[in-house]
Amino acid sequence: MAGDSETSRLKLAAAEYSTPYPHAAFSEPFFAELSFLKASQVSLPLIAQKGSISHWVYDSEVPCTAAATIILPNEIVPNIYDLQPMISSMEDAFIQGKRSVLLKLNVGEHYVERLYHFSKIRLFVAINNHSPSIDAAKRLVEALKSSSLSSMLMDRFMQERICRQIQGFSATCALWNLFCLLDKEWVYDDVLNCLSELLYFR
């Protein structure tokens, strides 16, 4: 029982250590609160191609620099496929005393070696995971700007969170998912009507 309790404590500590600060740019709370207006203005870092990480290893150092803990301007983000082995083993690495990841990333025609706090690895993952929804939200905003949607409804729509769930239909989905209907013109007017109805009766 004591062993199980200690393991649970270490797992909780690992989760806390690797979780970015809520106010950090590109954290999960950052994306959860993103409105269509803000999504249309946000500039995501460039995501590297799969296989851009040539080598990585865990380290016991606790890095505190900005480069090791937050997303910097013009930073290249490793691809989610290269990050998956780290994410799946990070908890065990923490329990074994590791606190950071030293990796070598191929950037253009040269390699850069960086030491990252576990929490920054989580930021990298969040950017990869939410990149499709940001791109979709931007497409939806551009399409609606040229539509017949009234300026009042458009303004209200722009304040909605892109991850807000549409309810009252046979299935629920996040608002940003509506972008997939943009190429189906016969459905497009119905989508606009649903959005208008949704916003009108809030």
DANOR-V815766 format. One record per residue. N is the residue number from 0. RES is the residue in one letter. BURIAL is I if it has 9 or more other C-alpha atoms within 8 Angstrom, else O. D_FIRST is the distance of its C-alpha to the first C-alpha in whole Angstrom. Layout:
n: {N,N}
res: {RES,RES}
burial: {BURIAL,BURIAL}
d_first: {D_FIRST,D_FIRST}
//
This chain:
n: {0,1,2,3,4,5,6,7,8,9,10,11,12,13,14,15,16,17,18,19,20,21,22,23,24,25,26,27,28,29,30,31,32,33,34,35,36,37,38,39,40,41,42,43,44,45,46,47,48,49,50,51,52,53,54,55,56,57,58,59,60,61,62,63,64,65,66,67,68,69,70,71,72,73,74,75,76,77,78,79,80,81,82,83,84,85,86,87,88,89,90,91,92,93,94,95,96,97,98,99,100,101,102,103,104,105,106,107,108,109,110,111,112,113,114,115,116,117,118,119,120,121,122,123,124,125,126,127,128,129,130,131,132,133,134,135,136,137,138,139,140,141,142,143,144,145,146,147,148,149,150,151,152,153,154,155,156,157,158,159,160,161,162,163,164,165,166,167,168,169,170,171,172,173,174,175,176,177,178,179,180,181,182,183,184,185,186,187,188,189,190,191,192,193,194,195,196,197,198,199,200,201}
res: {M,A,G,D,S,E,T,S,R,L,K,L,A,A,A,E,Y,S,T,P,Y,P,H,A,A,F,S,E,P,F,F,A,E,L,S,F,L,K,A,S,Q,V,S,L,P,L,I,A,Q,K,G,S,I,S,H,W,V,Y,D,S,E,V,P,C,T,A,A,A,T,I,I,L,P,N,E,I,V,P,N,I,Y,D,L,Q,P,M,I,S,S,M,E,D,A,F,I,Q,G,K,R,S,V,L,L,K,L,N,V,G,E,H,Y,V,E,R,L,Y,H,F,S,K,I,R,L,F,V,A,I,N,N,H,S,P,S,I,D,A,A,K,R,L,V,E,A,L,K,S,S,S,L,S,S,M,L,M,D,R,F,M,Q,E,R,I,C,R,Q,I,Q,G,F,S,A,T,C,A,L,W,N,L,F,C,L,L,D,K,E,W,V,Y,D,D,V,L,N,C,L,S,E,L,L,Y,F,R}
burial: {O,O,O,O,O,O,O,O,O,I,I,O,O,I,I,O,O,I,I,I,O,O,O,I,O,I,I,I,O,I,I,O,O,I,I,I,O,O,I,I,O,O,O,O,I,O,I,I,O,I,O,I,I,I,O,I,O,I,I,O,O,O,I,O,O,O,O,I,I,I,I,O,O,O,O,I,I,I,I,I,O,I,I,O,O,O,I,O,O,I,I,O,I,I,I,O,O,I,I,I,I,I,I,I,I,I,I,O,O,O,I,O,O,I,I,I,I,I,I,I,I,I,I,I,I,I,I,I,O,I,I,O,I,I,O,I,I,I,I,I,I,O,I,I,O,O,O,O,I,O,O,O,I,I,O,I,I,I,I,I,I,I,I,O,O,I,O,O,O,O,O,I,O,I,I,I,I,I,I,O,I,I,O,O,O,O,O,I,O,O,I,I,O,O,O,I,O,O,I,O,O,O}
d_first: {0,4,5,5,6,9,10,11,12,14,15,17,18,20,21,23,24,26,27,31,32,33,37,37,40,39,35,34,35,38,39,38,40,43,46,49,51,49,48,51,52,48,49,46,45,47,44,45,45,43,42,43,40,42,39,35,33,30,30,28,31,31,34,35,39,40,41,37,36,38,41,44,48,49,45,45,41,40,40,37,37,37,34,32,30,29,27,25,24,24,20,20,22,21,18,20,22,25,27,30,32,35,37,41,43,46,48,52,53,51,47,45,42,40,37,35,32,29,30,34,32,31,35,36,34,35,39,39,37,39,43,44,44,45,48,48,49,51,53,53,54,57,58,58,60,63,63,64,61,63,62,60,58,57,57,54,53,52,50,48,44,44,41,42,42,45,44,47,48,46,44,42,42,42,46,46,46,49,51,51,54,56,58,58,61,62,58,59,61,58,55,57,58,54,54,56,55,52,53,56,54,51}
//
